[in-house]
Amino acid sequence: MGSTMEPPGGGYLHLGAVTSPVGTARVLQLAFGCTTFSLVAHRGGFDGVQGTFCMAAWGFCFALSVLVVACEFTRLHSCLRLSWGNFTAAFAMLATLLSATAAVIYPLYFTQLECLPEPAGCTARDFRLAASVFAGLLFLAYATEVALTRARPGQVASYMATVSGLLKIVQAFVACIIFGALVHDSRYGRYVATQWCVAVYSLCFLATVAVVALSVMGHTGGLGCPFDRVVVVYTFLAVLLYLSAAVIWPVFCFDPKYGEPGRPPDCLRGSCTWDSQLVVATFTYVNLLLYVADLAYSQRIRFVPTL
């Protein structure tokens, strides 16, 4: 009598999860992520908001990478109630953005060529330099996975693997940067117009997160109308909303009638309202361009929600 525990698709372990090009990239992510995290925690050191962000980003990416590799290797992802293709594509893009940000922030704030004052000395400097190198390699490993799994023209794929789906992750990430600048003494509450801009950022962010969540959970078929049509309509509305914010925010922050056209000379670095307003304005235009590109790509995507 044959064993009833034998899986219908072959062996329990999927060696391709670590030997394929995508699998190799994921193994390198684990190696580089663990090395970077360990170098900083052991002797490199970190402090402040910047250091905490870097450690949190590396820890988060490493933990989810372990989950992805383990589920792929043991085929347990088939037991999860989510769209695995959408989940891995969305995570790879998010990890790419997080690791890229950490790879810039950590060297900028913590790495220098001169030896640190005692008791840290040259050892801590060497560990920080090594951590910066491995942080860059970690970013390249995640970017490689995105490049390998991205849907090609004419290919039927999960939504988050398309350019439109990947842009959704970038849009949400940019919105988080905008929110960070808003809460950092941007004085957005002075005018109703700037409050409208905050409402635009919040509404578009929530809608983008909802699209990503529906895709990852595999619930895009329960909307009552085609998901691709919903995405196009929402993206078009987001372009209009961001266009209004791209006009209103600079006027009410940098026009002499309402704000400061130039950076005040007495504005301290790290606590300057004008700097926060400039960051919001800059990334408003960045997100506007992202939504325009998203709208263009959304016209011709073909995807399978359950992949």
PAVO-191519 format. One record per residue: z, x, y of N, C-alpha, C, O, CB in turn. Coordinates in steps of 0.001 Angstrom, whole numbers, plus 500000, padded with zeros to 6 digits. Glycine has a CB too. Example, Ala and Ser with C-alpha at 12.3 -4.5 7.8 and 13.67 -1.06 7.14 Angstrom:
# PAVO-191519
507800513190494310507800512300495500507800513200496700508465514236496681509046511308495527 507080512850497750507140513670498940507870512900500030508039513409501138505725514084499402 
# end
This chain:
# PAVO-191519
500000500863498808500000500000500000500000500895501238500808501819501335501245499026500008 499095500626502187499028501441503393500184501140504312500778500062504282497718501219504118 500479502118505121501573501975506083501174501020507196500083501118507758501968503345506670 502073500096507505501811499150508600502098499760509955501841499135510984502643497893508423 502635500988509971502960501642511231501814502493511760501911503038512860504186502495511062 500736502615511002499615503440511434498892502757512588498421501633512417498643503706510261 498786503381513743498124502756514880496650502567514624496019503437514024498326503580516129 496076501457515059494675501161514772493726502135515424492605502307514946494341499776515215 494146502796516532493233503676517249493316505119516812492738505975517481493496503594518702 494020505450515700494135506831515269495577507282515322496488506471515156493265507737516125 495803508598515558497142509159515591497946508668516769497410508135517741497073510647515619 499253508860516658500145508424517724500009509311518959500131508829520086501590508423517235 499757510601518754499671511539519868498215511734520280497319511854519444500310512891519491 498011511761521585496668511904522141496541513304522730496967513547523859496379510809523222 495949514230521960495841515614522403494942515761523622495092516703524400495320516478521280 494006514828523791493138514880524963493886514723526268493378515080527331492093513823524866 495111514182526188495909514004527394496296515328528030496639515374529211497148513211527079 496245516411527250496601517729527793495485518752527650495585519845528206497840518249527110 494419518422526915493334519376526712492071519033527488491227519906527690493010519462525258 491918517797527925490756517412528720490872518008530118491948518472530494490622515870528793 489789518007530901489882518522532275490967517837533104491718518502533819488551518361532971 491049516509533010492102515796533743493474516165533189494418516373533952491886514265533662 493587516248531864494850516625531247495286518022531645496469518259531889494742516534529750 494336518952531713494663520316532141495179520321533579496135521028533900493427521232532016 494542519531534439495004519444535828496436518907535883497242519366536692494059518540536660 496752517941535028498107517371535024499136518358534490500265518404534978498141516094534189 498754519145533495499672520173532993499943521212534080501076521667534242499091520856531728 498901521585534824499080522530535930499964521930537016500739522645537652497718522936536521 499852520624537233500728519966538205502187520121537807503044520398538648500373518477538334 502464519942536526503838520102536046504313521538536222505441521774536655503943519690534572 503453522498535888503839523908535984504065524316537437505085524923537762502765524802535346 503120523985538306503241524371539714504377523620540402505099524192541219501924524113540451 504538522321540067505600521537540684506973522043540309507845522179541167505471520092540296 507172522323539032508464522840538573508751524205539191509882524484539589508493522937537037 507722525061539271507901526394539845508259526316541326509172527002541785506632527229539655 507541525482542070507804525350543504509218524841543748509964525404544550506782524405544156 509576523776543052510899523182543199511989524189542855512998524278543554511028521941542315 511790524940541792512808525889541337512960527063542294514078527502542563512462526401539949 511845527575542811511911528700543744512702528339544994513527529118545471510504529154544131 512436527141545516513139526711546727514612526449546436515477526855547212512484525451547310 514903525779545332516288525430545008517114526661544637518315526705544906516320524423543864 516475527665544017517228528819543528517612529780544663518795530040544888516410529563542473 516615530300545367516920531281546403516164531036547704516553531559548748516610532660545899 515094530253547660514303530053548878515085529334549964515102529752551122513047529274548559 515729528248549570516550527492550504515751526526551361514548526690551566517300528431551386 516442525531551849515851524539552748516976523862553514518129523880553081514994523487551960 516644523267554646517624522503555411516888521561556357515675521665556543518579523447556200 517635520649556945517054519727557896516177518670557256516031518602556036516268520477558897 515598517849558115514743516758557658513490517301556980513034516760555973514360515848558830 512936518381557547511699518931556995511897519451555572511101519154554680511178520052557888 512959520225555366513216520748554032513535519663553027513098519719551878514339521730554077 514306518667553467514640517552552576513389516780552176513246516371551024515647516608553249 512479516580553137511227515881552816510430516650551769509931516060550810510377515683554084 510309517959551948509540518769550996510129518687549595509400518498548621509492520229551453 511447518827549491512074518759548170511930517372547556511701517240546353513550519134548265 512064516340548383511906514972547882510474514730547412510261514099546377512288513949548971 509491515227548164508090515050547786507788515761546475507165515183545585507165515569548892 508226517014546347507980517757545104508708517122543920508153517030542825508420519219545263 509941516687544138510691516048543056510058514748542607509953514485541410512112515793543488 509634513929543567508992512648543243507691512862542470507450512211541453508713511848544527 506861513776542958505584514034542296505795514589540886505089514205539953504744515011543127 506761515488540734507012516067539417507500514999538433507056514957537286508042517206539521 508412514140538885508967513110537998507878512153537520507814511827536335510079512324538717 507025511705538437505976510771538025504890511469537205504269510850536340505354510103539252 504662512748537474503693513486536661504184513610535218503396513490534279503440514886537260 505470513847535045506049513877533701505842512530533014505483512479531837507557514230533760 506067511449533740505876510114533179504428509888532753504167509380531662506293509052534191 503489510269533621502067510074533320501654510869532093501011510329531193501203510476534519 502019512156532045501630512993530913502283512489529627501638512445528579502017514463531169 503551512111529703504249511630528504503622510340527983503431510186526776505740511403528806 503304509427528875502704508157528450501294508365527902500910507723526925502668507166529621 500533509246528516499184509532528013499248510222526646498483509887525741498409510414529020 500155511177526503500242511956525271500719511109524092500266511302522964501178513139525468 501623510180524350502174509339523281501508507970523198501864507161522342503661509160523485 500549507703524074499835506423524143500745505251524502500397504098524243499157506144522821 501893505528525087502821504446525434502354503650526649502889502576526923504205505014525698 501375504155527372500909503422528555500301502078528181500233501172529011499888504253529325 499855501946526924499308500662526494500385499586526373500072498397526307498594500824525167 501655499999526343502755499034526251503238498581527629504021497637527730503917499639525472 502784499237528674503247498914530023502439497762530598501236497657530360503150500144530941 503096496912531347502444495761531950501880496120533323502302495584534348503427494588532065 500940497021533315500255497387534542498883497947534199498600498275533047501082498410535354 498049498049535202496721498608535026496847500135535097497007500703536177495720498059536110 496773500783533944497052502216533884496049503030534705496426503992535374497038502689532436 494779502645534653493776503361535434494049503275536922493917504269537636492397502820535136 494428502096537400494766501932538811496024502707539176496096503317540243494949500457539142 497014502682538290498276503379538569498062504885538687498523505500539649499305503083537470 497370505484537723497185506935537754496314507371538937496559508420539533496559507413536442 495302506575539276494447506914540415495230506837541721495107507709542582493230505977540472 496044505775541861496841505619543078497892506716543201498102507258544286497515504248543098 498553507046542088499569508092542134498957509453542445499525510219543224500322508151540814 497807509765541848497171511059542099496828511221543574497009512302544135495907511210541246 496336510160544208496004510229545625497255510371546474497283511166547413495223508994546050 498293509604546149499551509704546891500169511086546725500648511670547697500538508624546427 500166511614545510500725512939545263499933514013545997500505514995546469500748513236543765 498623513829546094497804514778546850498232514820548311498362515895548895496319514409546746 498448513651548896498861513583550301500261514159550498500495514914551442498818512135550798 501182513809549618502552514314549731502605515831549555503256516529550332503452513637548696 501914516338548525501936517779548282501224518545549382501625519660549718501300518096546941 500169517963549951499484518615551074500403518706552284500455519738552953498197517852551444 501126517627552563502050517627553695503160518639553493503493519387554412502643516239553902 503739518672552293504807519633552004504292521063552040505006521971552464505431519342550643 503044521271551594502463522608551596502217523133553005502095524340553212501170522607550822 502145522229553965502002522632555366503370522784556027503615523750556750501150521606556139 504255521827555775505552521813556454506429522975556022507030523637556867506271520502556188 506516523239554715507456524274554258507124525656554812508022526309555344507467524329552743 505892526135554717505606527442555330505795527445556846506215528445557428504188527863555001 505478526315557478505565526248558931506999526386559423507250527020560448504975524947559429 507938525794558693509328525779559149510212526823558465511258527177559008509910524418558925 509825527323557301510755528153556543510213529531556142510983530394555721511162527422555320 508905529746556266508327530998555790507996531923556952507405531498557945507073530726554962 508377533180556825508057534200557798507897535528557078508404535718555973509141534287558892 507179536447557727506910537739557100508093538698557206508244539599556381505687538370557727 508936538500558230510094539366558382511212538926557451511301537758557074510578539369559832 512065539880557087513215539558556242514192538682557014514361538837558224513916540848555749 514830537765556304515813536884556921517116537634557154517374538644556499516055535643556048 517946537150558085519251537781558294520096537728557021519953536819556203519996537097559453 520957538692556873521865538690555720522803537484555797523140537057556901522683540012555660 523239536915554654523091537466553299521792537100552594521557537547551471524225537011552463 520923536276553244519684535867552570518775537074552361518351537361551241518947534777553388 518480537780553460517705539006553374516279538812552910515704537731553032518378539946552469 515711539905552365514313539897551939514093539067550675512987538583550433513837541317551706 515134538904549875514979538127548638514620536685548948513702536128548345516265538179547799 515335536076549884515033534699550269513641534599550869512928533627550621516073534179551263 513242535607551667511888535593552234510842535607551129509876534846551181511680536794553173 511024536472550123510062536563549024509982535251548251508897534817547865510440537706548078 511133534624548028511138533349547308510410532274548122509688531453547556512591532902547004 510594532277549427509923531282550270508414531507550309507641530549550295510491531320551689 507995532765550359506565533063550325505951532608548998504873532013548973506323534571550538 506653532898547894506156532478546588506109530954546482505154530398545941507032533057545475 507137530281546997507162528815546964506010528231547777505429527217547392508503528288547498 505682528866548895504567528389549724503243528507548974502396527617549052504498529183551044 503071529615548244501846529805547456501733528743546372500681528126546209501818531209546825 502812528532545634502769527544544558502658526122545106502100525251544438504012527669543680 503174525873546297503004524553546917501530524294547208501045523178547023503836524448548220 500819525322547661499382525174547871498635524942546571497717524123546518498829526395548564 499023525663545513498397525462544208498674524062543664497816523459543018498894526514543217 499876523549543928500219522190543490499311521168544161498831520240543510501697521874543803 499080521334545438498159520441546147496765520495545533496133519456545340498093520811547637 496282521691545225494950521835544638494877521166543262493841520607542901494577523321544522 495963521219542499495975520588541178495857519074541303495110518450540549497256520957540414 496583518477542245496488517026542430495126516635543004494547515625542604497613516528543355 494616517438543945493298517144544515492212517229543447491242516472543483492982518113545666 492375518148542498491417518262541406491405517004540542490340516538540136491736519481540549 492590516453540260492641515219539480491941514078540213491213513298539598494094514838539178 492156513978541511491483512933542285489972513099542204489241512124542034491944512962543753 489506514349542328488068514601542271487492514274540895486374513769540793487775516054542624 488257514561539831487766514325538477487750512848538099486887512409537339488609515085537491 488703512081538628488832510673538226488180509702539199488097508506538918490283510320538078 487721510201540334487111509306541323485847508678540757485045509345540103486792510066542627 485681507384541017484501506671540523483247507195541193483216507365542412484636505159540761 482221507451540414480945507922540935480064506732541312480289505628540816480232508820539901 479068506930542177478170505828542561477518505164541348476952505834540485477084506343543506 477607503854541301477036503093540207477922502981538985477596502252538048475763503693539816 479049503698538981479956503663537834480917502485537947481445502210539025480741504982537724 481141501791536834482122500709536798483491501326536546483679502022535549481767499645535697 484451501081537438485748501744537341486837500844537871486561499796538455485742503070538100 488083501256537666489211500539538247489159500672539774488643501659540298490562501081537686 489691499683540475489542499641541930490142500855542611489529501408543524490178498393542478 491333501290542190491999502394542871491274503720542670491555504682543386493423502514542386 490348503796541712489572505014541511488334505056542401487675506093542484489165505136540057 488006503946543068486872503928543986487280504531545321488467504703545600486345502492544179 486297504846546134486586505397547466487411504415548279488329504811548997485281505738548214 487083503133548166487840502114548895489303502087548462490203501988549296487209500737548685 489536502175547148490913502179546651491678503420547099492837503320547501490922502091545134 491044504581547032491702505817547477492000505772548971493033506267549424490826507039547153 491083505172549732491322505061551178492534504180551481493212504386552487490081504496551879 492809503196550615493989502352550816495265503195550793496174502958551589494056501252549736 495343504172549891496514505034549830496627505879551099497718506053551644496450505937548591 495501506396551558495513507216552770495917506370553984496675506827554839494125507863553002 495413505156554051495767504265555170497260503989555204497874504028556270494999502942555071 497846503710554053499285503457553994500072504710554366501100504619555036499689502975552593 499600505867553940500272507129554257500228507400555760501234507789556354499622508296553486 499072507196556366498936507388557816499823506398558567500425506749559583497459507223558254 499906505171558076500780504182558710502238504638558675502978504401559629500636502816558017 502657505282557599504023505795557517504263506875558567505355506957559130504305506350556116 503250507708558837503367508697559905503530508004561252504331508426562086502136509624559924 502761506934561457502869506173562708504266505578562848504854505636563928501804505053562761 504804505010561776506139504430561830507188505504562136508135505260562883506468503725560505 507013506684561557507946507765561836507951508146563294509009508409563866507617508966561001 506765508180563914506690508498565343507231507349566198507825507585567250505239508810565743 507028506116565751507509504965566517509031504951566636509574504666567704507034503672565870 509707505257565546511175505207565555511778506446566202512983506495566449511708505058564133 510941507452566478511427508690567090511264508612568606510497509371569199510671509923566522 511989507693569219512043507575570677510660507380571307510319508058572276512698508807571266 509869506458570758508553506196571338508598505140572442507634504975573191507592505756570252 509720504429572540509902503383573571508827502305573478508280501868574491509881504009574977 508536501889572274507506500869572089507960499495572543507135498594572694507095500809570644 509257499317572764509759498009573161509678497716574646510109496649575083511153497877572730 509141498628575430509094498413576879508126497311577279508373496596578250508710499693577576 507035497163576552506004496194576916505657495324575704505746495751574553504738496915577451 505265494107576010504824493203574948503577493755574279503383493583573075504553491791575505 502734494418575056501484494961574522501757496017573450501111496019572403500637495564575654 502706496909573706503009497933572701503722497322571490503587497823570374503877499049573317 504476496244571707505076495536570581503985494893569712504118494819568491506071494463571086 502916494433570353501785493908569601501191495001568699500836494741567550500708493353570564 501089496218569230500562497328568436501436497580567212500922497820566119500465498603569290 502751497527567389503663497710566258503452496612565221503487496868564018505130497719566737 503232495389565699502959494282564780501667494524564009501585494206562822502876492954565546 500660495083564671499391495408564003499610496442562911499134496285561787498356495925565020 500337497505563253500595498551562256501347497982561049501040498306559901501403499708562888 502323497141561327503149496591560247502357495636559369502438495702558142504367495875560822 501592494749559993500823493760559240499787494435558345499654494088557172500136492780560196 499057495394558899498030496085558112498655496910556996498108496990555896497180496986559015 499801497523557279500486498308556248500921497420555091500704497761553928501703499034556843 501535496281555404502008495382554354500844494834553535500937494724552313502813494230554962 499752494492554208498586493975553485497981495047552582497563494756551462497528493460554472 497936496292553073497397497390552267498263497641551043497752497821549938497287498670553103 499573497651551245500493497839550120500341496697549113500411496924547905501957497923550620 500135495482549600499959494340548709498696494498547862498711494192546670499895493037549518 497606494972548465496366495193547722496576496239546634496134496062545499495235495631548672 497258497339546990497522498392546014498414497862544889498154498121543714498181499613546696 499463497122545247500389496603544244499696495636543289499913495704542079501566495911544923 498869494741543815498144493805542961497208494548542000497061494164540840497345492811543821 496583495612542499495677496383541648496439497105540549496029497091539389494885497389542483 497548497737540915498325498496539938498942497574538895499000497924537716499420499305540638 499401496406539315500012495466538386498978494683537577499335493976536635500899494507539140 497700494805537940496650494113537199496601492622537451496206491859536570496824494350535751 496998492191538647497045490769538962495956490354539946496084489320540602498401490414539524 494897491133540059493862490810541040493052489579540653492376488986541494492937491988541216 493119489200539391492346488038538962493013486704539237492412485655539007492066488142537516 494253486724539730494970485481539954495003485030541396495881484257541778496345485618539465 494066485496542207494072485155543637493326483863543935493438483332545040493462486283544442 492569483348542978491819482115543222490440482356543784489648481418543870492576481235544152 490121483575544171488797483938544659488549485403544312489500486132544030488668483689546202 487305485845544326487006487226543923487798488246544735487857488173545963485516487502544070 488398489192544034489243490194544689488440491062545654488932491410546727489925491075543643 487203491418545280486413492273546167486098491569547480485998492211548526485118492698545480 485939490232547425485691489488548661486939489460549538486854489585550759485236488054548342 488093489297548906489350489323549658489530490676550347489950490741551503490550489033548723 489208491756549630489356493100550192488445493294551399488863493869552404489049494161549128 487218492826551309486275492990552420486745492213553649486719492736554763484865492523552003 487176490962553447487651490148554574488883490766555220488973490849556445487966488721554109 489837491202554391491040491823554928490711493106555680491259493346556756492032492113553808 489827493932555130489478495191555779488788494938557112489025495665558077488579496032554870 487947493927557177487279493580558440488301493165559492488208493570560651486254492445558221 489289492345559079490339491940560017491178493150560452491581493244561612491246490863559376 491436494065559525492215495259559863491475496125560877492101496713561759492523496075558598 490155496208560762489363496968561739489514496356563126489693497076564108487869497004561329 489442495038563209489587494365564504490987494578565080491133494845566273489299492859564361 492012494462564239493383494635564714493627496062565176494223496280566230494379494264563619 493174497026564402493369498426564792492548498780566027492947499634566819492996499357563634 491405498126566191490606498354567389491360497914568634491312498584569666489272497614567292 492061496780568534492856496315569674494004497281569964494294497571571125493407494900569407 494660497781568908495751498736569107495235500056569676495917500689570482496485498987567785 494030500478569261493458501730569747493137501666571240493054502697571907492199502070568960 492958500461571754492714500290573191494036500108573939494248500721574985491783499077573445 494919499269573404496143498898574118497149500035574175497702500311575239496779497695573464 497399500701573053498458501721573025498236502841574038499162503143574791498561502317571639 497051503482574102496870504544575107497006504054576542497526504770577398495520505180574934 496540502833576808496627502314578172498072502168578605498425502575579712495910500970578284 498914501598577760500298501323578143501228502521577928502421502433578218500815500139577362 500701503619577431501526504830577268501088505963578171501915506775578585501488505296575833 499783506038578490499272507200579216498619506858580550498296507764581319498287507923578363 498418505586580843497907505213582156499016505389583194500158505012582931497378503750582152 498709505957584377499764506186585394500516504926585795501662505008586236499156506798586629 499893503765585650500551502520586040501688502163585094502654501517585502499542501385586086 501582502579583821502582502179582825503341503357582212504490503202581799501913501399581728 502720504514582150503364505643581488503010506966582119502722507025583315502996505669580041 503026508026581339502755509381581805501394509845581287501193509912580074503872510351581349 500449510169582190499132510645581726499187512034581095498314512388580302498154510663582885 500208512824581440500361514159580883501782514384580400502692513618580718499981515214581912 501956515442579633503276515748579082504215516192580198503912517154580904503176516843577992 505353515509580375506305515900581425506814517327581201507067517714580060507496514914581467 506967518108582265507412519504582104508831519636581556509168520651580947507330520217583428 509661518621581769511045518683581302511225518049579915512348517783579487511956517993582305 510111517812579227510162517166577921510520518206576861509789519176576661508807516477577587 511652517997576184512126518953575199511380518797573884511055517684573471513621518788574977 511114519910573237510434519883571954511338519242570906512504519611570766510022521305571522 510785518280570175511540517609569133512215516336569582512665515549568749512554518525568594 512297516114570880512921514887571401512163514393572628512768514011573629514413515132571754 510853514405572543510010514036573683509300512722573388508570512599572405508979515153573996 509526511751574252508890510445574095507379510557574148506677509896573384509377509486575169 506876511391575047505439511528575220504790512067573946503703511633573567505128512447576406 505457513007573292504920513556572044504807512473570970503799512392570268505806514708571541 505845511643570845505814510569569857504701509581570154504021509111569242507154509847569814 504514509266571428503445508346571808502074508935571511501155508216571119503550507992573287 501936510252571699500662510907571401500374510896569903499233510691569488500668512348571923 501400511113569100501222511063567639500769509669567215499858509532566398502540511445566906 501398508639567765501012507259567429499566507005567827498799506437567050501943506240568129 499188507424569036497812507203569492496806507934568607495772507375568241497655507660570945 497113509181568267496192509976567452495974509346566082494837509197565633496721511400567291 497069508979565421496932508439564069496469506984564082496020506475563055498254508553563324 496569506313565216495938504990565331494431505129565206493784504348564507496307504310566678 493874506120565882492431506355565781492046506845564392490983506496563880491981507368566834 492902507649563785492629508109562425492547506920561469491620506822560664493718509102561958 493517506026561563493507504870560664492360503917560975491810503291560069494830504125560752 491998503803562244490847502972562594489589503489561907488809502708561363490646502938564120 489391504803561932488231505385561261488305505181559746487288504945559095488126506878561585 489508505274559197489670505059557761489320503631557367488679503406556340491095505379557336 489742502662558184489429501262557871487935500982558043487364500195557289490251500316558768 487301501618559026485852501445559191485118502000557970484204501366557442485356502148560488 485534503205557523484924503783556326485195502912555104484321502741554254485452505206556087 486387502368555016486752501479553913485858500245553901485388499815552848488230501063554018 485629499683555082484780498494555172483364498808554706482739497989554033484756497954556611 482856499978555054481506500361554646481424500514553131480460500056552518481085501668555335 482430501158552515482412501353551060482701500074550297482220499895549178483417502409550667 483488499178550895483857497946550197482659497031549964482717496139549118484918497203550982 481579497244550706480403496390550555479704496599549216478984495713548756479429496648551683 479907497774548573479110498079547382479934498581546208479411499294545350478073499096547721 481209498224546153482017498684545021481838497750543829481602496552543986483508498772545413 481957498327542639481968497573541397483132498110540567483157499292540222480591497692540626 484075497263540252485239497750539530485687496716538513485317495544538580486382498085540498 486497497184537564487078496327536534488584496283536759489233497316536601486733496844535089 489181495139537121490600495081537473491532495548536388492599496080536693490961493707537842 491175495373535132492132495663534055492036497072533511492769497402532579491935494702532935 491174497918534039491047499277533526492280500102533831492343501276533468489820499949534106 
# end
